[in-house]
């Protein structure tokens, strides 16, 4: 059984931090959330982590200071900074301290995961194969080609349709939080993006209607749930 990668996540915005933690856990990581730099340092000293994802602007101890202290204890653990700062001086400072990557807010949660996977592959040789196809009911969804196939019929999905369907497949038979989907695909969860997502959900329902066993249900006050009675088969690269 493959051991989950243990991630130290430090983010002082509690709602964002909890959202990121849930997303990382859904992606197969074991993520621990700390809301300030001092809590992050205490957690790091008590446990082993495969990666640290640190917000720069935190109370009690900022991310740069925390990273320096972590580096004094462990010079090898990968570090990714999350920050609203986009000044070159701040980016240079992050890399000077020893960051492996730097992500400026607002960002897509999928992009964060992709960057984490890239860093882990590079520094640890960890292989995290990505799915290239989902088989759901009588449909085959080719993620890379953005094609949804049903028998001899094929539908070329738009990029947003493809990203949303991939996210639903990744959370099949469980609730996909509305805010998580918006942050991941649209980056911002404002009113207009929310309405746009509703339109894409409607389009996906039409694409999937050929198999009546598959449904995309609204979960009031939470989000959406892709119902696939027999589960989803994943084809990895």
Phi and psi in degrees as GROMACS dihedral restraints (atoms count N, CA, C in turn):
[ dihedral_restraints ]
;  ai    aj    ak    al  type     phi  dphi    fc
    3     4     5     6     1   -73.0    20    10
    4     5     6     7     1   131.6    20    10
    6     7     8     9     1   -76.8    20    10
    7     8     9    10     1   136.1    20    10
    9    10    11    12     1   -69.7    20    10
   10    11    12    13     1   145.1    20    10
   12    13    14    15     1   -73.7    20    10
   13    14    15    16     1   129.6    20    10
   15    16    17    18     1   -93.0    20    10
   16    17    18    19     1   118.1    20    10
   18    19    20    21     1  -113.8    20    10
   19    20    21    22     1   129.5    20    10
   21    22    23    24     1   -92.9    20    10
   22    23    24    25     1   115.4    20    10
   24    25    26    27     1  -111.3    20    10
   25    26    27    28     1   117.9    20    10
   27    28    29    30     1  -115.4    20    10
   28    29    30    31     1   114.8    20    10
   30    31    32    33     1  -151.0    20    10
   31    32    33    34     1   121.5    20    10
   33    34    35    36     1   -80.3    20    10
   34    35    36    37     1   -16.0    20    10
   36    37    38    39     1   -81.0    20    10
   37    38    39    40     1   103.4    20    10
   39    40    41    42     1   -60.9    20    10
   40    41    42    43     1   -41.9    20    10
   42    43    44    45     1   -65.0    20    10
   43    44    45    46     1   -43.2    20    10
   45    46    47    48     1   -66.2    20    10
   46    47    48    49     1   -42.5    20    10
   48    49    50    51     1   -60.1    20    10
   49    50    51    52     1   -44.2    20    10
   51    52    53    54     1   -66.4    20    10
   52    53    54    55     1   -37.3    20    10
   54    55    56    57     1   -64.3    20    10
   55    56    57    58     1   -45.1    20    10
   57    58    59    60     1   -63.8    20    10
   58    59    60    61     1   -42.3    20    10
   60    61    62    63     1   -61.1    20    10
   61    62    63    64     1   -46.1    20    10
   63    64    65    66     1   -61.5    20    10
   64    65    66    67     1   -40.1    20    10
   66    67    68    69     1   -66.3    20    10
   67    68    69    70     1   -44.3    20    10
   69    70    71    72     1   -64.0    20    10
   70    71    72    73     1   -39.2    20    10
   72    73    74    75     1   -64.6    20    10
   73    74    75    76     1   -38.7    20    10
   75    76    77    78     1   -65.1    20    10
   76    77    78    79     1   -27.0    20    10
   78    79    80    81     1   -86.4    20    10
   79    80    81    82     1     2.6    20    10
   81    82    83    84     1    98.2    20    10
   82    83    84    85     1     7.3    20    10
   84    85    86    87     1   -94.0    20    10
   85    86    87    88     1   154.5    20    10
   87    88    89    90     1  -100.0    20    10
   88    89    90    91     1    97.8    20    10
   90    91    92    93     1  -106.2    20    10
   91    92    93    94     1   133.8    20    10
   93    94    95    96     1  -114.6    20    10
   94    95    96    97     1   128.2    20    10
   96    97    98    99     1  -100.0    20    10
   97    98    99   100     1   131.8    20    10
   99   100   101   102     1  -124.0    20    10
  100   101   102   103     1   141.8    20    10
  102   103   104   105     1   -98.6    20    10
  103   104   105   106     1    -1.6    20    10
  105   106   107   108     1  -153.1    20    10
  106   107   108   109     1   167.3    20    10
  108   109   110   111     1   -65.5    20    10
  109   110   111   112     1   -36.3    20    10
  111   112   113   114     1   -66.8    20    10
  112   113   114   115     1   -42.2    20    10
  114   115   116   117     1   -63.2    20    10
  115   116   117   118     1   -37.2    20    10
  117   118   119   120     1   -63.4    20    10
  118   119   120   121     1   -41.3    20    10
  120   121   122   123     1   -66.8    20    10
  121   122   123   124     1   -42.8    20    10
  123   124   125   126     1   -61.4    20    10
  124   125   126   127     1   -42.0    20    10
  126   127   128   129     1   -63.9    20    10
  127   128   129   130     1   -42.1    20    10
  129   130   131   132     1   -62.9    20    10
  130   131   132   133     1   -36.9    20    10
  132   133   134   135     1   -74.1    20    10
  133   134   135   136     1   -17.7    20    10
  135   136   137   138     1   -97.7    20    10
  136   137   138   139     1   -15.4    20    10
  138   139   140   141     1  -143.0    20    10
  139   140   141   142     1   167.6    20    10
  141   142   143   144     1   -95.9    20    10
  142   143   144   145     1   133.4    20    10
  144   145   146   147     1  -125.0    20    10
  145   146   147   148     1   143.7    20    10
  147   148   149   150     1   -87.6    20    10
  148   149   150   151     1   -17.5    20    10
  150   151   152   153     1  -162.8    20    10
  151   152   153   154     1   149.0    20    10
  153   154   155   156     1  -117.0    20    10
  154   155   156   157     1   128.7    20    10
  156   157   158   159     1  -114.4    20    10
  157   158   159   160     1   109.7    20    10
  159   160   161   162     1  -119.5    20    10
  160   161   162   163     1   127.3    20    10
  162   163   164   165     1   -72.3    20    10
  163   164   165   166     1   144.2    20    10
  165   166   167   168     1   -79.1    20    10
  166   167   168   169     1   -48.6    20    10
  168   169   170   171     1   -89.8    20    10
  169   170   171   172     1    95.2    20    10
  171   172   173   174     1  -130.3    20    10
  172   173   174   175     1   151.5    20    10
  174   175   176   177     1   -72.8    20    10
  175   176   177   178     1   160.4    20    10
  177   178   179   180     1    70.8    20    10
  178   179   180   181     1   -43.1    20    10
  180   181   182   183     1  -159.0    20    10
  181   182   183   184     1   121.2    20    10
  183   184   185   186     1   -75.5    20    10
  184   185   186   187     1   166.7    20    10
  186   187   188   189     1   -62.8    20    10
  187   188   189   190     1   -36.5    20    10
  189   190   191   192     1   -63.4    20    10
  190   191   192   193     1   -45.4    20    10
  192   193   194   195     1   -63.5    20    10
  193   194   195   196     1   -44.5    20    10
  195   196   197   198     1   -59.9    20    10
  196   197   198   199     1   -42.8    20    10
  198   199   200   201     1   -62.7    20    10
  199   200   201   202     1   -40.9    20    10
  201   202   203   204     1   -61.4    20    10
  202   203   204   205     1   -41.9    20    10
  204   205   206   207     1   -69.1    20    10
  205   206   207   208     1   -36.9    20    10
  207   208   209   210     1   -64.4    20    10
  208   209   210   211     1   -41.9    20    10
  210   211   212   213     1   -63.5    20    10
  211   212   213   214     1   -30.3    20    10
  213   214   215   216     1   -68.0    20    10
  214   215   216   217     1   -28.3    20    10
  216   217   218   219     1   -90.6    20    10
  217   218   219   220     1   -40.9    20    10
  219   220   221   222     1  -142.5    20    10
  220   221   222   223     1   110.7    20    10
  222   223   224   225     1   -84.6    20    10
  223   224   225   226     1    -5.2    20    10
  225   226   227   228     1  -106.0    20    10
  226   227   228   229     1   -24.3    20    10
  228   229   230   231     1   -61.7    20    10
  229   230   231   232     1   130.4    20    10
  231   232   233   234     1   -66.6    20    10
  232   233   234   235     1   143.5    20    10
  234   235   236   237     1  -130.5    20    10
  235   236   237   238     1   130.0    20    10
  237   238   239   240     1  -119.4    20    10
  238   239   240   241     1   130.2    20    10
  240   241   242   243     1   -93.3    20    10
  241   242   243   244     1   139.1    20    10
  243   244   245   246     1  -113.9    20    10
  244   245   246   247     1   128.4    20    10
  246   247   248   249     1  -157.8    20    10
  247   248   249   250     1   153.7    20    10
  249   250   251   252     1   -83.5    20    10
  250   251   252   253     1   -12.4    20    10
  252   253   254   255     1   -75.8    20    10
  253   254   255   256     1   137.1    20    10
  255   256   257   258     1  -130.4    20    10
  256   257   258   259     1    15.4    20    10
  258   259   260   261     1   -71.0    20    10
  259   260   261   262     1   142.2    20    10
  261   262   263   264     1   -58.6    20    10
  262   263   264   265     1   -36.2    20    10
  264   265   266   267     1   -61.0    20    10
  265   266   267   268     1   -40.1    20    10
  267   268   269   270     1   -69.2    20    10
  268   269   270   271     1   -39.9    20    10
  270   271   272   273     1   -63.6    20    10
  271   272   273   274     1   -44.8    20    10
  273   274   275   276     1   -60.8    20    10
  274   275   276   277     1   -40.2    20    10
  276   277   278   279     1   -62.9    20    10
  277   278   279   280     1   -41.6    20    10
  279   280   281   282     1   -60.8    20    10
  280   281   282   283     1   -45.3    20    10
  282   283   284   285     1   -71.9    20    10
  283   284   285   286     1   -30.7    20    10
  285   286   287   288     1   -63.1    20    10
  286   287   288   289     1   -39.1    20    10
  288   289   290   291     1   -67.5    20    10
  289   290   291   292     1   -27.9    20    10
  291   292   293   294     1   123.5    20    10
  292   293   294   295     1    24.9    20    10
  294   295   296   297     1   -67.9    20    10
  295   296   297   298     1   146.9    20    10
  297   298   299   300     1   -92.4    20    10
  298   299   300   301     1   -22.7    20    10
  300   301   302   303     1  -162.8    20    10
  301   302   303   304     1   169.0    20    10
  303   304   305   306     1  -148.8    20    10
  304   305   306   307     1   120.7    20    10
  306   307   308   309     1  -121.4    20    10
  307   308   309   310     1   124.7    20    10
  309   310   311   312     1   -93.3    20    10
  310   311   312   313     1   132.6    20    10
  312   313   314   315     1   -73.1    20    10
  313   314   315   316     1   148.6    20    10
  315   316   317   318     1   -75.2    20    10
  316   317   318   319     1   151.7    20    10
  318   319   320   321     1  -139.6    20    10
  319   320   321   322     1   160.9    20    10
  321   322   323   324     1   -82.2    20    10
  322   323   324   325     1   134.9    20    10
  324   325   326   327     1   -65.0    20    10
  325   326   327   328     1   -32.4    20    10
  327   328   329   330     1   -61.9    20    10
  328   329   330   331     1   -39.1    20    10
  330   331   332   333     1   -63.5    20    10
  331   332   333   334     1   -40.6    20    10
  333   334   335   336     1   -58.6    20    10
  334   335   336   337     1   -47.3    20    10
  336   337   338   339     1   -62.9    20    10
  337   338   339   340     1   -42.2    20    10
  339   340   341   342     1   -60.3    20    10
  340   341   342   343     1   -42.2    20    10
  342   343   344   345     1   -67.8    20    10
  343   344   345   346     1   -40.0    20    10
  345   346   347   348     1   -59.8    20    10
  346   347   348   349     1   -46.5    20    10
  348   349   350   351     1   -62.1    20    10
  349   350   351   352     1   -40.4    20    10
  351   352   353   354     1   -64.1    20    10
  352   353   354   355     1   -43.6    20    10
  354   355   356   357     1   -64.7    20    10
  355   356   357   358     1   -44.7    20    10
  357   358   359   360     1   -62.4    20    10
  358   359   360   361     1   -40.7    20    10
  360   361   362   363     1   -62.8    20    10
  361   362   363   364     1   -40.6    20    10
  363   364   365   366     1   -71.0    20    10
  364   365   366   367     1   -45.4    20    10
  366   367   368   369     1   -93.2    20    10
  367   368   369   370     1   -21.7    20    10
  369   370   371   372     1  -122.2    20    10
  370   371   372   373     1    -8.1    20    10
  372   373   374   375     1    71.5    20    10
  373   374   375   376     1    21.3    20    10
  375   376   377   378     1   -77.1    20    10
  376   377   378   379     1   126.9    20    10
  378   379   380   381     1   -99.5    20    10
  379   380   381   382     1   124.3    20    10
  381   382   383   384     1  -124.8    20    10
  382   383   384   385     1    81.9    20    10
  384   385   386   387     1   -58.8    20    10
  385   386   387   388     1   136.1    20    10
  387   388   389   390     1   -94.5    20    10
  388   389   390   391     1   145.9    20    10
  390   391   392   393     1   -68.2    20    10
  391   392   393   394     1   139.9    20    10
  393   394   395   396     1  -111.0    20    10
  394   395   396   397     1   -18.4    20    10
  396   397   398   399     1  -145.8    20    10
  397   398   399   400     1   146.2    20    10
  399   400   401   402     1  -118.5    20    10
  400   401   402   403     1   135.4    20    10
  402   403   404   405     1  -110.8    20    10
  403   404   405   406     1   112.5    20    10
  405   406   407   408     1  -125.1    20    10
  406   407   408   409     1   113.8    20    10
  408   409   410   411     1    59.3    20    10
  409   410   411   412     1  -127.7    20    10
  411   412   413   414     1   -94.5    20    10
  412   413   414   415     1    10.6    20    10
  414   415   416   417     1  -103.6    20    10
  415   416   417   418     1   150.5    20    10
  417   418   419   420     1  -122.1    20    10
  418   419   420   421     1   126.3    20    10
  420   421   422   423     1  -110.7    20    10
  421   422   423   424     1   109.7    20    10
  423   424   425   426     1   -87.8    20    10
  424   425   426   427     1   107.1    20    10
  426   427   428   429     1   -66.8    20    10
  427   428   429   430     1   -45.6    20    10
  429   430   431   432     1   -66.3    20    10
  430   431   432   433     1   -39.8    20    10
  432   433   434   435     1   -88.1    20    10
  433   434   435   436     1    -8.8    20    10
  435   436   437   438     1    58.0    20    10
  436   437   438   439     1    43.2    20    10
  438   439   440   441     1  -119.7    20    10
  439   440   441   442     1   129.9    20    10
  441   442   443   444     1  -105.6    20    10
  442   443   444   445     1   118.7    20    10
  444   445   446   447     1  -111.4    20    10
  445   446   447   448     1   141.2    20    10
  447   448   449   450     1  -139.9    20    10
  448   449   450   451     1   102.5    20    10
  450   451   452   453     1    63.8    20    10
  451   452   453   454     1  -126.2    20    10
  453   454   455   456     1   -89.5    20    10
  454   455   456   457     1    -3.9    20    10
  456   457   458   459     1   -92.9    20    10
  457   458   459   460     1   137.7    20    10
  459   460   461   462     1  -129.3    20    10
  460   461   462   463     1   140.8    20    10
  462   463   464   465     1  -122.2    20    10
  463   464   465   466     1   125.9    20    10
  465   466   467   468     1   -84.8    20    10
  466   467   468   469     1   113.5    20    10
  468   469   470   471     1   -82.1    20    10
  469   470   471   472     1   152.7    20    10
  471   472   473   474     1   -73.0    20    10
  472   473   474   475     1   167.5    20    10
  474   475   476   477     1   -60.3    20    10
  475   476   477   478     1   -44.4    20    10
  477   478   479   480     1   -65.4    20    10
  478   479   480   481     1   -41.9    20    10
  480   481   482   483     1   -59.7    20    10
  481   482   483   484     1   -43.9    20    10
  483   484   485   486     1   -64.8    20    10
  484   485   486   487     1   -44.7    20    10
  486   487   488   489     1   -63.5    20    10
  487   488   489   490     1   -40.7    20    10
  489   490   491   492     1   -69.6    20    10
  490   491   492   493     1   -42.3    20    10
  492   493   494   495     1   -65.2    20    10
  493   494   495   496     1   -39.9    20    10
  495   496   497   498     1   -61.2    20    10
  496   497   498   499     1   -40.5    20    10
  498   499   500   501     1   -66.4    20    10
  499   500   501   502     1   -42.3    20    10
  501   502   503   504     1   -63.6    20    10
  502   503   504   505     1   -41.6    20    10
  504   505   506   507     1   -63.1    20    10
  505   506   507   508     1   -38.0    20    10
  507   508   509   510     1   -67.6    20    10
  508   509   510   511     1   -20.4    20    10
  510   511   512   513     1  -119.2    20    10
  511   512   513   514     1    31.2    20    10
  513   514   515   516     1   -56.6    20    10
  514   515   516   517     1   137.5    20    10
  516   517   518   519     1    64.5    20    10
  517   518   519   520     1    20.2    20    10
  519   520   521   522     1  -141.8    20    10
  520   521   522   523     1   164.9    20    10
  522   523   524   525     1   -76.6    20    10
  523   524   525   526     1   125.4    20    10
  525   526   527   528     1   -91.9    20    10
  526   527   528   529     1   112.5    20    10
  528   529   530   531     1   -62.7    20    10
  529   530   531   532     1   133.7    20    10
  531   532   533   534     1   -56.8    20    10
  532   533   534   535     1   -46.1    20    10
  534   535   536   537     1   -64.0    20    10
  535   536   537   538     1   -38.3    20    10
  537   538   539   540     1   -62.0    20    10
  538   539   540   541     1   -44.5    20    10
  540   541   542   543     1   -63.8    20    10
  541   542   543   544     1   -42.5    20    10
  543   544   545   546     1   -64.5    20    10
  544   545   546   547     1   -45.0    20    10
  546   547   548   549     1   -65.5    20    10
  547   548   549   550     1   -37.8    20    10
  549   550   551   552     1   -71.7    20    10
  550   551   552   553     1   -42.4    20    10
  552   553   554   555     1  -100.4    20    10
  553   554   555   556     1   -43.7    20    10
  555   556   557   558     1   -98.7    20    10
  556   557   558   559     1    -7.2    20    10
  558   559   560   561     1    71.4    20    10
  559   560   561   562     1   -42.0    20    10
  561   562   563   564     1  -115.2    20    10
  562   563   564   565     1   134.8    20    10
  564   565   566   567     1   -97.4    20    10
  565   566   567   568     1    40.1    20    10
  567   568   569   570     1   -75.4    20    10
  568   569   570   571     1   173.2    20    10
  570   571   572   573     1   -58.1    20    10
  571   572   573   574     1   -45.0    20    10
  573   574   575   576     1   -67.9    20    10
  574   575   576   577     1   -38.9    20    10
  576   577   578   579     1   -66.9    20    10
  577   578   579   580     1   -36.1    20    10
  579   580   581   582     1   -63.2    20    10
  580   581   582   583     1   -42.3    20    10
  582   583   584   585     1   -65.8    20    10
  583   584   585   586     1   -38.3    20    10
  585   586   587   588     1   -62.1    20    10
  586   587   588   589     1   -42.1    20    10
  588   589   590   591     1   -63.6    20    10
  589   590   591   592     1   -38.0    20    10
  591   592   593   594     1   -59.3    20    10
  592   593   594   595     1   -39.2    20    10
  594   595   596   597     1   -63.6    20    10
  595   596   597   598     1   -43.0    20    10
  597   598   599   600     1   -68.7    20    10
  598   599   600   601     1   -34.2    20    10
  600   601   602   603     1   -61.9    20    10
  601   602   603   604     1   -42.4    20    10
  603   604   605   606     1   -61.7    20    10
  604   605   606   607     1   -41.9    20    10
  606   607   608   609     1   -63.2    20    10
  607   608   609   610     1   -42.4    20    10
  609   610   611   612     1   -64.9    20    10
  610   611   612   613     1   -38.3    20    10
  612   613   614   615     1   -58.8    20    10
  613   614   615   616     1   -41.9    20    10
  615   616   617   618     1   -65.0    20    10
  616   617   618   619     1   -40.8    20    10
  618   619   620   621     1   -63.7    20    10
  619   620   621   622     1   -31.9    20    10
  621   622   623   624     1   -96.6    20    10
  622   623   624   625     1     0.8    20    10
  624   625   626   627     1   -68.3    20    10
  625   626   627   628     1   -15.0    20    10
  627   628   629   630     1   -65.7    20    10
  628   629   630   631     1   -21.0    20    10
  630   631   632   633     1  -115.0    20    10
  631   632   633   634     1   100.5    20    10
  633   634   635   636     1   -65.9    20    10
  634   635   636   637     1   -13.7    20    10
  636   637   638   639     1   -76.6    20    10
  637   638   639   640     1   -16.3    20    10
  639   640   641   642     1   -98.5    20    10
  640   641   642   643     1   129.7    20    10
  642   643   644   645     1  -136.5    20    10
  643   644   645   646     1   152.0    20    10
  645   646   647   648     1  -116.5    20    10
  646   647   648   649     1   106.5    20    10
  648   649   650   651     1   -97.7    20    10
  649   650   651   652     1   144.1    20    10
  651   652   653   654     1   -78.4    20    10
  652   653   654   655     1   133.3    20    10
  654   655   656   657     1  -109.8    20    10
  655   656   657   658     1   106.2    20    10
  657   658   659   660     1   -53.1    20    10
  658   659   660   661     1   126.0    20    10
  660   661   662   663     1    77.7    20    10
  661   662   663   664     1     0.0    20    10
  663   664   665   666     1  -125.1    20    10
  664   665   666   667     1   -59.0    20    10
  666   667   668   669     1   169.0    20    10
  667   668   669   670     1  -129.5    20    10
  669   670   671   672     1  -132.4    20    10
  670   671   672   673     1   156.5    20    10
  672   673   674   675     1  -136.6    20    10
  673   674   675   676     1   117.0    20    10
  675   676   677   678     1   -83.5    20    10
  676   677   678   679     1   114.8    20    10
  678   679   680   681     1   -93.3    20    10
  679   680   681   682     1   117.1    20    10
  681   682   683   684     1  -130.7    20    10
  682   683   684   685     1    95.7    20    10
  684   685   686   687     1   -51.6    20    10
  685   686   687   688     1   -39.4    20    10
  687   688   689   690     1   -93.5    20    10
  688   689   690   691     1     7.6    20    10
  690   691   692   693     1    79.1    20    10
  691   692   693   694     1   178.4    20    10
  693   694   695   696     1  -114.8    20    10
  694   695   696   697     1   135.6    20    10
  696   697   698   699     1   -94.2    20    10
  697   698   699   700     1   137.4    20    10
  699   700   701   702     1  -113.8    20    10
  700   701   702   703     1   127.8    20    10
  702   703   704   705     1  -101.9    20    10
  703   704   705   706     1   119.2    20    10
  705   706   707   708     1   -93.6    20    10
  706   707   708   709     1   156.6    20    10
